[in-house]
């Protein structure tokens, strides 16, 4: 009987691993735009629908009992997609499949992580670690990028690496480090992999000469070294939020006027070694603020690169909050903040180094999101990791 139970657990983990690998592979890896990859992506999207139907519809009772956090995630996405449809944007059905990926992660949390967060963390850490190392190896053989996107309309570089551009690569590295760090602090395993991830990620960020990922990786490294200082995580988070809001107003909302502030100009040019437009970002933000003020409540729905290029003078908003305000207005942005607070509150409801790590890593992600709008599927995955980290002490005590 015990052997049968072990085999069942093994099959359970294999199935979860396969589901995660499929979703992460199709949503993180950057594919060239041609007829073959189009067919591959459409096939995987059909496979995702099959996964959703075959694996989760029979568990409809569990889905109905979904907790408030996951329910609010779905309601937010319902608003996000409806708002896009009402504005008749030209992004097609892409937002629906984006929500489908988030929905599958939500159901993984409800079905698996609720009972075994350790297994979920281990699977995600393995997949993201593998992708981080694969990216590092590919950079050795293809230092100038894997391919050029001939259909690229934005004003940035058309050069594509494994995860798109260098900023998206830095986000994947941070996610890999976060997952392994939580797992290592919680279960005292994987220390060498954590060290190796930090080294490879920092080398990749420095190679790309990308300030945002470098800052993020340095910050999480400092946290790992000095994590004993973070005894009262809630206080740290409140202080961080106040400072963060102040910097958002100074740098993003009024960033175009930074030239008139001597100390700010000196800090940006001298300390950060950047021009005062942050590589044209303040111009993009200034244009975005003008459009946000015209439709402050609901925004304009999810928009294409072409729309961003015409209206913002850039391929995207290059800031998480500007993106949310543009796409969903104050209503969508405030709702997202409420979901984030729910995740943080749940994590801080227990005292654990693992939950502290999850919350601090989220803060680091928000710092990085000052200058880039990352893949929204994995923003929500990050929030789910924070939320379910509260299960670690509870499940560990019952083993």
C-alpha positions as CSV (number, residue, x, y, z in Angstrom):
1,X,0.0,0.0,0.0
2,X,2.8,2.4,0.9
3,X,4.6,1.7,-2.4
4,X,1.3,2.4,-4.3
5,X,1.0,5.7,-2.5
6,X,4.6,6.7,-3.4
7,X,3.9,5.8,-7.1
8,X,0.8,7.9,-7.1
9,X,2.7,10.9,-5.7
10,X,5.4,10.4,-8.3
11,X,2.8,10.4,-11.1
12,X,1.2,13.4,-9.6
13,X,4.5,15.4,-9.6
14,X,5.2,14.3,-13.2
15,X,1.9,15.6,-14.4
16,X,2.3,18.9,-12.7
17,X,5.8,19.2,-14.1
18,X,4.5,18.6,-17.6
19,X,1.8,21.2,-17.3
20,X,4.2,23.8,-16.0
21,X,6.8,23.0,-18.7
22,X,4.2,23.5,-21.4
23,X,2.9,26.8,-20.2
24,X,6.3,28.2,-19.3
25,X,7.8,27.1,-22.6
26,X,5.2,28.7,-24.8
27,X,4.8,31.9,-22.8
28,X,8.4,32.7,-21.8
29,X,10.5,31.6,-24.8
30,X,10.7,34.1,-27.6
31,X,9.9,32.5,-31.0
32,X,10.7,33.9,-34.5
33,X,7.7,35.1,-36.4
34,X,7.1,32.6,-39.2
35,X,4.5,30.1,-40.3
36,X,6.1,27.2,-38.5
37,X,6.3,28.8,-35.1
38,X,2.7,30.2,-35.6
39,X,1.5,26.6,-36.1
40,X,3.5,25.4,-33.1
41,X,2.1,28.1,-30.8
42,X,-1.5,27.5,-32.0
43,X,-1.0,23.8,-31.3
44,X,0.3,24.4,-27.8
45,X,-2.6,26.8,-27.2
46,X,-5.0,24.0,-28.2
47,X,-3.1,21.7,-25.9
48,X,-3.6,24.2,-23.1
49,X,-7.4,24.1,-23.7
50,X,-7.2,20.4,-23.5
51,X,-5.3,20.5,-20.2
52,X,-7.8,22.9,-18.8
53,X,-10.7,20.7,-19.8
54,X,-9.3,17.2,-19.1
55,X,-7.4,17.8,-15.9
56,X,-9.5,20.5,-14.2
57,X,-13.1,20.5,-15.3
58,X,-13.7,17.1,-13.4
59,X,-12.5,18.9,-10.3
60,X,-15.2,21.6,-10.7
61,X,-16.2,21.3,-7.0
62,X,-12.7,22.3,-6.0
63,X,-12.7,25.1,-8.5
64,X,-16.0,26.4,-7.1
65,X,-14.5,26.5,-3.6
66,X,-11.6,28.7,-4.8
67,X,-10.6,31.2,-2.2
68,X,-11.0,34.9,-2.4
69,X,-7.5,35.6,-3.7
70,X,-7.9,33.4,-6.7
71,X,-11.5,34.6,-7.2
72,X,-10.4,38.2,-7.3
73,X,-7.6,37.3,-9.8
74,X,-10.2,35.9,-12.2
75,X,-12.5,38.9,-11.7
76,X,-9.6,41.2,-12.5
77,X,-8.9,39.3,-15.7
78,X,-12.6,39.4,-16.6
79,X,-12.5,43.2,-16.3
80,X,-9.2,43.4,-18.1
81,X,-10.3,41.4,-21.1
82,X,-13.8,43.0,-21.2
83,X,-12.3,46.5,-21.2
84,X,-10.1,45.5,-24.1
85,X,-13.0,44.1,-26.1
86,X,-15.1,47.2,-25.4
87,X,-12.3,49.4,-26.8
88,X,-12.2,47.3,-29.9
89,X,-8.4,47.0,-29.9
90,X,-6.5,45.0,-32.5
91,X,-4.8,42.5,-30.3
92,X,-7.3,39.7,-31.3
93,X,-7.7,36.7,-28.9
94,X,-4.3,37.0,-27.3
95,X,-5.6,38.4,-24.0
96,X,-7.9,35.4,-23.7
97,X,-5.1,32.9,-24.0
98,X,-3.0,35.1,-21.6
99,X,-5.8,34.7,-19.1
100,X,-5.9,31.0,-19.8
101,X,-2.3,30.7,-18.8
102,X,-3.0,32.6,-15.6
103,X,-6.1,30.4,-15.0
104,X,-4.1,27.2,-15.3
105,X,-1.5,28.5,-12.8
106,X,-4.4,29.5,-10.4
107,X,-5.8,26.0,-10.7
108,X,-2.4,24.4,-10.1
109,X,-2.3,26.4,-6.9
110,X,-5.8,25.3,-5.9
111,X,-5.3,21.7,-6.9
112,X,-1.7,21.1,-5.9
113,X,0.0,23.9,-4.0
114,X,-2.8,24.2,-1.5
115,X,-1.8,20.8,-0.2
116,X,1.9,20.6,-1.3
117,X,3.6,23.9,-1.9
118,X,7.0,22.2,-1.6
119,X,6.3,20.1,-4.7
120,X,5.2,23.1,-6.7
121,X,8.2,25.2,-5.6
122,X,10.6,22.4,-6.5
123,X,9.1,21.9,-10.0
124,X,9.1,25.7,-10.8
125,X,12.6,26.1,-9.4
126,X,13.9,23.2,-11.6
127,X,12.2,24.6,-14.8
128,X,13.3,28.2,-14.3
129,X,16.8,27.2,-13.2
130,X,17.1,25.1,-16.4
131,X,16.0,28.1,-18.5
132,X,18.4,30.4,-16.8
133,X,21.3,28.1,-17.5
134,X,20.2,27.4,-21.0
135,X,20.1,31.2,-21.7
136,X,23.6,31.5,-20.2
137,X,24.9,28.8,-22.5
138,X,23.2,30.2,-25.6
139,X,24.8,33.6,-24.9
140,X,28.2,32.0,-25.1
141,X,27.5,30.7,-28.6
142,X,25.2,33.5,-29.8
143,X,26.5,36.6,-28.0
144,X,24.8,38.9,-30.5
145,X,21.4,37.4,-30.0
146,X,19.6,34.3,-31.4
147,X,17.8,36.1,-34.2
148,X,16.5,39.5,-35.5
149,X,12.8,40.1,-35.7
150,X,12.1,41.6,-39.2
151,X,8.5,42.4,-38.3
152,X,9.4,44.5,-35.2
153,X,7.6,47.8,-35.2
154,X,8.8,49.2,-31.9
155,X,11.6,51.7,-31.5
156,X,13.8,49.4,-29.5
157,X,16.3,46.8,-30.8
158,X,14.8,43.9,-32.9
159,X,17.5,41.6,-31.5
160,X,16.0,38.6,-29.7
161,X,17.5,36.4,-27.0
162,X,15.9,33.3,-25.4
163,X,13.3,35.4,-23.5
164,X,13.1,38.3,-25.9
165,X,15.1,41.4,-24.8
166,X,17.6,41.7,-22.0
167,X,15.1,43.2,-19.5
168,X,12.8,40.2,-19.9
169,X,15.8,37.9,-19.4
170,X,16.6,39.7,-16.1
171,X,13.1,39.1,-14.9
172,X,13.3,35.3,-15.6
173,X,16.6,35.3,-13.7
174,X,15.0,37.0,-10.7
175,X,12.1,34.6,-10.8
176,X,14.5,31.6,-10.8
177,X,16.5,33.0,-7.9
178,X,13.4,33.8,-5.9
179,X,11.9,30.3,-6.3
180,X,15.2,28.6,-5.4
181,X,15.8,31.0,-2.5
182,X,12.4,30.4,-1.0
183,X,12.9,26.6,-1.4
184,X,16.4,26.7,0.1
185,X,15.4,28.8,3.1
186,X,12.3,26.7,3.7
187,X,13.7,23.2,3.3
188,X,17.5,23.6,3.7
189,X,18.2,22.2,0.2
190,X,19.6,23.5,-3.1
191,X,22.1,26.0,-1.7
192,X,24.6,25.3,-4.4
193,X,22.0,25.8,-7.1
194,X,21.1,29.1,-5.5
195,X,24.7,30.2,-5.5
196,X,25.1,29.2,-9.2
197,X,21.9,31.0,-10.2
198,X,23.2,34.2,-8.6
199,X,26.5,33.9,-10.4
200,X,25.1,33.1,-13.8
201,X,22.3,35.7,-13.5
202,X,24.7,38.5,-12.5
203,X,27.1,37.5,-15.4
204,X,24.2,37.7,-17.9
205,X,23.0,41.0,-16.6
206,X,26.5,42.5,-16.7
207,X,27.0,41.1,-20.2
208,X,23.9,42.8,-21.4
209,X,25.0,46.0,-19.6
210,X,21.4,46.3,-18.5
211,X,21.0,48.4,-15.3
212,X,17.6,47.2,-14.2
213,X,18.3,43.5,-14.0
214,X,21.7,44.2,-12.5
215,X,20.1,46.2,-9.7
216,X,17.5,43.5,-9.1
217,X,20.0,40.7,-8.9
218,X,22.3,42.7,-6.6
219,X,19.4,43.6,-4.3
220,X,18.3,40.0,-3.9
221,X,21.9,38.9,-3.4
222,X,22.3,41.5,-0.6
223,X,19.0,40.2,0.9
224,X,20.4,36.6,0.9
225,X,23.5,37.8,2.7
226,X,21.8,40.1,5.2
227,X,18.4,38.5,5.6
228,X,18.6,38.4,9.4
229,X,18.0,42.2,9.4
230,X,14.4,41.7,8.1
231,X,12.7,40.6,11.3
232,X,9.6,42.8,10.9
233,X,8.8,42.3,7.3
234,X,5.5,44.2,7.5
235,X,7.2,47.4,8.7
236,X,9.8,47.0,5.9
237,X,7.0,46.6,3.4
238,X,5.1,49.7,4.6
239,X,8.3,51.8,4.5
240,X,9.1,50.5,1.1
241,X,5.6,51.3,-0.2
242,X,5.9,55.0,1.0
243,X,9.3,55.5,-0.5
244,X,8.3,53.7,-3.7
245,X,5.2,55.8,-4.2
246,X,7.3,59.0,-3.7
247,X,9.9,57.8,-6.3
248,X,7.1,56.9,-8.7
249,X,5.7,60.4,-8.6
250,X,9.1,62.0,-8.9
251,X,10.6,59.8,-11.6
252,X,7.6,58.5,-13.6
253,X,4.8,60.9,-13.2
254,X,7.0,64.1,-13.3
255,X,10.0,62.4,-14.8
256,X,10.1,64.8,-17.8
257,X,10.9,67.6,-15.4
258,X,13.9,65.9,-13.8
259,X,16.4,68.1,-15.7
260,X,15.3,71.0,-13.5
261,X,16.3,69.2,-10.3
262,X,20.0,69.4,-9.8
263,X,20.4,66.6,-7.2
264,X,18.2,64.3,-9.2
265,X,20.1,64.9,-12.4
266,X,23.4,64.4,-10.6
267,X,22.2,61.1,-9.1
268,X,20.9,59.8,-12.4
269,X,23.9,60.8,-14.5
270,X,26.6,60.3,-11.9
271,X,25.5,57.3,-9.8
272,X,23.3,55.4,-12.2
273,X,25.3,56.4,-15.2
274,X,22.2,57.0,-17.3
275,X,20.9,60.0,-19.2
276,X,18.1,61.9,-17.6
277,X,15.5,60.4,-19.9
278,X,16.4,56.8,-18.7
279,X,17.0,55.7,-22.3
280,X,13.9,57.7,-23.6
281,X,11.6,56.4,-20.9
282,X,10.6,59.7,-19.4
283,X,9.5,60.7,-22.9
284,X,7.3,57.6,-23.1
285,X,6.0,58.2,-19.6
286,X,5.2,61.9,-20.4
287,X,3.2,60.8,-23.5
288,X,1.5,58.0,-21.5
289,X,0.4,60.4,-18.7
290,X,-1.3,62.6,-21.2
291,X,-3.3,59.7,-22.5
292,X,-4.1,58.4,-19.0
293,X,-5.5,61.8,-18.0
294,X,-8.0,61.6,-20.9
295,X,-9.4,58.2,-19.8
296,X,-8.5,57.9,-16.1
297,X,-11.1,55.4,-15.0
298,X,-10.9,52.6,-17.4
299,X,-8.0,53.3,-19.8
300,X,-7.8,52.0,-23.3
301,X,-7.7,48.2,-23.0
302,X,-4.7,46.1,-24.0
303,X,-3.0,47.7,-26.9
304,X,-0.7,46.5,-29.6
305,X,3.0,47.5,-30.2
306,X,1.8,49.6,-33.2
307,X,-0.6,51.6,-30.9
308,X,2.1,52.1,-28.3
309,X,4.6,53.2,-31.0
310,X,2.2,55.8,-32.4
311,X,0.9,57.1,-29.1
312,X,3.8,56.7,-26.7
313,X,6.8,56.8,-29.0
314,X,7.9,53.5,-27.7
315,X,7.1,49.8,-28.0
316,X,5.5,49.7,-24.5
317,X,4.9,51.6,-21.3
318,X,8.2,50.5,-19.7
319,X,6.6,50.7,-16.3
320,X,4.2,48.2,-14.7
321,X,1.9,50.9,-13.2
322,X,1.8,53.1,-16.3
323,X,0.9,50.0,-18.3
324,X,-1.9,49.1,-15.9
325,X,-3.2,52.7,-15.9
326,X,-3.1,52.8,-19.7
327,X,-4.8,49.4,-20.1
328,X,-7.3,49.4,-17.3
329,X,-7.3,52.9,-15.7
330,X,-7.6,53.6,-12.0
331,X,-10.2,50.9,-11.6
332,X,-7.9,48.1,-12.9
333,X,-4.8,49.5,-11.3
334,X,-6.4,49.9,-7.9
335,X,-7.9,46.3,-8.2
336,X,-4.4,44.9,-9.0
337,X,-3.0,46.7,-5.9
338,X,-5.7,45.1,-3.8
339,X,-4.8,41.6,-5.1
340,X,-1.1,42.3,-4.4
341,X,-1.9,43.4,-0.8
342,X,-4.0,40.3,-0.3
343,X,-1.0,38.2,-1.3
344,X,1.4,40.1,0.9
345,X,-1.0,40.0,3.9
346,X,-1.4,36.3,3.6
347,X,2.3,35.8,3.4
348,X,2.9,38.0,6.4
349,X,0.2,36.2,8.4
350,X,2.9,33.7,9.4
351,X,6.5,34.2,10.5
352,X,8.9,32.4,8.3
353,X,12.1,33.2,6.4
354,X,10.5,31.7,3.3
355,X,7.5,34.1,3.4
356,X,9.8,37.0,4.2
357,X,11.9,36.1,1.1
358,X,8.8,36.0,-1.0
359,X,7.7,39.5,0.1
360,X,11.1,41.0,-0.2
361,X,11.5,39.5,-3.7
362,X,8.2,41.0,-4.7
363,X,9.5,44.4,-3.6
364,X,12.6,43.9,-5.7
365,X,10.4,43.0,-8.7
366,X,8.5,46.2,-8.1
367,X,11.8,48.2,-8.2
368,X,12.7,46.5,-11.5
369,X,9.1,47.3,-12.8
370,X,9.9,51.0,-12.5
371,X,11.7,50.7,-15.9
372,X,10.0,47.7,-17.6
373,X,6.6,46.1,-17.9
374,X,7.2,42.4,-17.6
375,X,5.2,39.4,-18.8
376,X,1.9,39.8,-16.9
377,X,1.4,36.0,-16.7
378,X,4.5,35.8,-14.5
379,X,3.6,38.9,-12.5
380,X,0.6,37.0,-11.4
381,X,2.6,33.8,-10.9
382,X,4.9,35.9,-8.6
383,X,1.9,37.0,-6.6
384,X,0.7,33.5,-6.3
385,X,4.1,32.4,-5.0
386,X,3.9,35.1,-2.4
387,X,0.3,34.1,-1.5
388,X,1.0,30.4,-1.2
389,X,4.3,30.8,0.7
390,X,2.1,31.1,3.8
391,X,1.5,27.4,3.4
392,X,5.1,26.4,3.9
393,X,5.2,26.6,7.8
394,X,1.8,25.0,8.1
395,X,2.7,22.1,5.8
396,X,6.2,21.6,7.2
397,X,4.7,21.2,10.7
398,X,2.5,18.4,9.6
399,X,5.2,16.3,7.9
